[in-house]
Structures are given as C-alpha cells and as structure tokens.
C-alpha cells in the first residue's frame, strides 16, 4: 500500500518502512487495438490498476525532513486483528475496519514501484517485498554490493515511466502499487495513476516530505472518495478522473 504495511512493522526496521505503498483491487480493460479489430479478435486484455498510497498527516506529509514518521504508523498496532501482507513475518494488529481495508487493498497487488531513497532507508526490507511479489526500484545507479542479489527486486534506470511499464507487464491483470513522495508525484504528473489512497492520521507535521513530492503538474481531478474509518486513521480511496 505503498509503504504502510510494507513500511516495516512486525520487525525492527528503519524509519519509513513498507506502508508507503498501499493499494487497490479492481482492474480495468484495455481497448482492443485496430489490428485486432481488423482480424476479428475481440478478446480484451485486462490490466490491473496503478495505485499510489501512503500514510499521511492531515497537512500532507508522509515523514519529517529526516524521514522519521513519528506517530504516522501508530495505527498499525492499535487493534486486535492480526493481518499480514507479502511478508508473513511482518504482522500488524489493527481494528476490524483497517484490517478489511488492508486485505482488500493489498490482496490484488503483485508489484510495487519505489524510489532509491526508500530502498536505502529500509535496505529493501532485507530482500522481502513489503507488498506484492516483486519490487521495481527507480534509480540512477543500481547497488553493486547489496547482500540480497537473488531477491525479487529489479533496479530500473529508465525513470518512473519505465519502472511502471515493467511493473505492469509483470503484474498482468493484478495491481501495481506506487510509493508516495517524489516517485508517486512523478507518476501522477505523467498520467499513470488510476487510484490514490490516503491513510490520514490526525497529526499536523508543519513540514517534511510531501505526499506528492514536488508535483507541479496540471490540476488532477479525483472522484468522490470511498471512506473507511479506523481508530485514529481515515482511509480515503480516490479514483483519478480520466479526461
């Protein structure tokens, strides 16, 4: 779901664990190409959604200037329902409402796209994806000496668009989760995001790392949200309006 549940609960992890990547679960068809139509091919390929998500303060920050999350991840331990995502060793204890949100949003995610900063902070979650089955890391220079060379991580040097293309090809009819921050903001500006998840915690940071990074594109209209209320967490799911 982003880095939320992948943000690192369930084991001692650096700041900004895996919940910055939080997800969705429906899929949308791609139109039949002209060539397919000419040859009478009516089968429509189904592709999953691309979702940006993270836990965020009410003033729009996913961490402070030093990447510390403060109380943003408290909701991962404020309930009695145990839930996991990709890593069975990362166990969260949340309220029933939040547990259902995590299960439904994370359940269809097969691939995640993150930036090199989050990879370095978490050490790639020690080679175990926080969400989905494979992680695509946007970077200018892949690490040469990472201790988990056989982990399901692909380092993409072609930018955000290329990373999402590769993630979608891998995910097929399942979803791709994109971490919030600079990577998510770039993906939104490029028109690659289908859904936005904000897991809003009642805290004001004042400054820090913004949910949409340095996004400075045209206005992006969102549809009315689906609202799920947990304990000191509000899950908001917005479809991105396509023109």
C-alpha positions in Angstrom: 0.0 0.0 0.0 2.8 1.9 -0.7 5.0 2.0 2.5 2.4 1.3 5.2 2.2 -2.3 5.8 5.3 -2.7 3.9 6.6 0.1 6.0 8.3 -2.3 8.3 6.0 -3.2 11.3 6.5 -6.6 12.8 10.3 -6.4 13.0 12.8 -3.7 13.9 13.1 -1.6 10.7 14.5 1.8 9.8 12.1 4.7 9.6 9.5 4.8 6.8 9.0 1.1 6.4 6.8 -0.5 3.9 3.4 1.0 4.3 4.2 3.8 2.0 2.9 1.5 -0.6 -0.9 1.0 -0.2 -3.1 -0.4 -2.9 -6.3 -1.3 -4.5 -8.0 -4.2 -6.0 -10.0 -3.7 -9.2 -8.9 -4.0 -12.7 -9.7 -2.1 -15.9 -9.8 -3.3 -19.5 -7.6 -2.0 -22.3 -9.3 -1.2 -25.6 -9.0 -3.6 -28.5 -6.4 -2.4 -31.0 -7.3 -1.6 -34.6 -5.2 -4.5 -35.8 -7.1 -6.9 -33.5 -10.4 -5.5 -34.6 -9.4 -5.9 -38.3 -8.7 -9.6 -37.7 -11.8 -10.1 -35.7 -10.1 -10.5 -32.4 -12.4 -9.4 -29.7 -10.5 -10.6 -26.6 -9.8 -7.6 -24.4 -6.6 -7.6 -22.3 -7.2 -6.9 -18.7 -4.7 -4.9 -16.8 -4.7 -4.1 -13.1 -4.7 -0.6 -11.7 -1.8 1.6 -10.8 -2.3 2.9 -7.2 -0.3 5.5 -5.2 -0.7 5.3 -1.5 0.8 6.1 1.9 0.0 7.0 5.5 -0.1 10.8 5.7 -0.6 13.7 8.1 -3.6 15.9 7.8 -1.3 18.6 6.3 0.0 16.3 3.6 3.3 14.9 4.9 4.5 11.3 4.8 7.6 11.9 7.0 9.5 14.7 8.5 12.6 16.3 7.0 14.8 13.5 8.4 12.5 10.7 7.1 11.1 10.0 10.6 7.4 9.1 10.6 6.6 10.0 14.3 3.0 8.8 15.1 2.0 8.1 11.5 2.4 4.3 11.8 0.8 4.0 15.3 -2.4 2.7 13.7 -0.6 -0.5 12.6 -0.6 -1.6 16.3 -3.8 -0.1 17.8 -6.2 -3.0 17.3 -6.8 -6.7 18.0 -6.9 -8.1 14.4 -3.7 -9.6 13.1 -3.0 -9.0 9.4 0.0 -9.5 7.1 0.9 -8.6 3.6 3.6 -10.0 1.4 5.9 -10.9 4.3 4.3 -13.2 6.9 6.9 -12.1 9.5 5.5 -8.5 9.4 2.4 -8.8 11.5 0.1 -5.8 12.1 -2.6 -5.5 14.8 -5.3 -3.2 13.7 -9.0 -2.6 14.0 -11.5 -4.7 12.1 -12.2 -1.8 9.7 -8.5 -1.2 8.9 -7.9 -5.0 8.6 -10.5 -5.2 5.9 -9.0 -2.2 4.2 -5.5 -3.8 4.2 -6.8 -7.1 3.0 -8.9 -5.7 0.1 -6.4 -3.1 -1.0 -3.2 -5.3 -0.7 -4.7 -8.5 -1.9 -4.6 -7.7 -5.6 -1.2 -6.1 -5.6 1.5 -8.1 -7.4 4.2 -5.5 -8.0 5.4 -2.3 -6.3 7.4 0.7 -7.6 9.6 2.6 -5.1 12.4 5.1 -5.3 16.0 4.6 -4.3 15.6 6.6 -1.2 13.0 4.3 0.3 15.1 1.3 -0.8 18.1 2.6 1.0 16.2 3.6 4.2 14.7 0.1 4.5 17.6 -1.9 2.9 15.0 -3.2 0.6 13.2 -4.8 3.6 16.1 -7.3 3.7 15.1 -8.7 0.3 11.5 -9.5 1.1 8.9 -7.3 -0.7 6.7 -5.4 1.7 3.8 -5.7 -0.7 3.3 -7.9 -3.8 5.7 -10.3 -5.3 8.3 -8.1 -7.0 9.7 -4.6 -6.3 10.8 -2.3 -9.1 13.3 0.4 -7.8 13.7 3.6 -9.7 17.4 4.6 -9.5 20.2 6.2 -11.5 22.7 3.6 -10.3 21.8 0.1 -9.1 23.6 -1.0 -5.9 26.7 -3.1 -6.6 27.1 -4.8 -3.3 23.5 -5.4 -1.9 23.6 -8.6 0.2 20.4 -10.0 -1.3 21.2 -10.3 -5.0 18.7 -13.1 -5.6 15.8 -11.1 -4.1 12.8 -10.3 -6.3 13.9 -6.7 -6.9 14.6 -5.1 -10.3 16.6 -1.8 -10.5 15.2 0.4 -13.3 17.4 3.2 -14.6 14.9 4.4 -17.2 12.8 6.6 -14.9 9.4 6.3 -13.3 7.5 5.7 -16.5 9.8 2.8 -17.5 9.6 1.3 -14.0 5.8 1.3 -14.1 5.7 -0.2 -17.5 7.9 -3.1 -16.3 5.8 -3.5 -13.2 2.6 -3.6 -15.2 4.0 -6.1 -17.5 4.9 -8.3 -14.5 1.6 -7.7 -12.7 -0.7 -8.5 -15.7 -4.3 -8.3 -14.5 -3.3 -7.6 -11.0 -2.4 -4.2 -9.4 0.8 -2.1 -9.2 1.4 -0.1 -6.0 3.5 3.1 -6.3 5.0 4.7 -3.2 4.0 8.2 -2.4 6.6 11.0 -2.4 8.7 12.1 -5.4 8.1 8.8 -7.3 4.3 9.0 -6.8 4.2 12.6 -7.7 6.1 12.0 -11.0 3.8 9.1 -11.8 0.7 11.2 -11.2 2.1 14.1 -13.4 2.7 11.5 -16.2 -0.9 10.4 -16.1 0.0 6.9 -14.9 -2.1 6.7 -11.7 -5.6 5.2 -11.6 -6.2 5.5 -7.9 -5.0 7.5 -4.9 -5.1 6.1 -1.3 -4.5 8.5 1.6 -4.4 6.9 5.1 -4.9 10.1 7.1 -3.6 10.3 10.7 -4.8 13.1 12.9 -1.4 14.9 13.3 0.0 18.1 11.8 3.7 18.0 10.8 4.1 21.5 9.5 6.9 20.5 7.2 8.6 17.4 5.8 8.3 15.0 2.9 5.2 15.7 0.9 2.7 13.0 -0.2 3.0 14.1 -3.8 6.7 15.2 -3.6 7.4 18.2 -5.7 4.5 17.6 -8.0 3.8 20.8 -10.1 1.7 19.5 -12.9 -1.7 20.5 -14.1 -4.7 20.1 -11.8 -5.7 16.5 -11.3 -9.3 15.9 -10.5 -10.3 13.0 -8.3 -13.7 11.3 -8.0 -15.6 11.2 -4.7 -13.8 9.1 -2.1 -14.6 5.8 -0.6 -14.2 6.4 3.1 -13.2 3.8 5.7 -12.9 4.9 9.3 -10.5 3.1 11.6 -9.1 4.1 15.0 -7.2 7.4 14.6 -6.8 6.6 10.9 -9.1 7.5 8.0 -8.7 5.5 4.8 -9.6 7.6 1.7 -9.7 5.9 -1.7 -10.0 8.2 -4.7 -10.3 7.2 -8.4 -8.3 9.6 -10.6 -10.7 11.2 -13.1 -9.6 10.5 -16.6 -10.3 13.2 -19.2 
